[in-house]
Amino acid sequence: MSDDHTTIRVASDTKDRLKQYGEMGMSYDDVLRELLDRVEKMDDGTSER
């Protein structure tokens, strides 16, 4: 993982939703990467971006 960091503003309810997908000790970066990996795995190339 890179040492470069940035700030992403999210609403409080979005932050709460992200917490539901993480496990103790996971950073928000870890949670977001895992979710993105899942989406990319499900993506069969037909979704619009």
N, C-alpha and C positions, 0 to 999 in steps of 0.2 A: 504494500500500500504506500502511496506517495505521502510525503510530509506536507504537501501543499494543502491548505484548508481554506474554506470560504464560508460565508454565512448565508443561509437560506431562511428567509422569513416564512413561517407557516402560522396559520391560525391555531389557537390553543386546542380547539377540538381536533384538528389534524394531528397535532402533537400527541394528544391522548390516543387517537386511533393508531398511530405508529407504535406507541408503547405496547399495544395489544399484540403486535406481531413479533416483538423482541423478547429476548430472554435476559435474565439477570446477567449483567456484565457486558451486554452488547451496546455498542454506541449507536447513535441514530444513523451514522454512515453504514454500519454493519446491517442494520435493519433495511435501509433503503436499497443497498446492494443486493441483499437476499430477495427482496420483493421484485426488483428489476430483473434479476436472474430468472425468477419464476415466470414473470411476464414474457420475457424473451424466449423461454423454453416453450411456453404455450403458443406463442406467436407462430403461425404457419406461413407468414408472409402476406396474408390477405388484409391485415388491419392497416388502417390509415394512421399516419403519424403527423 
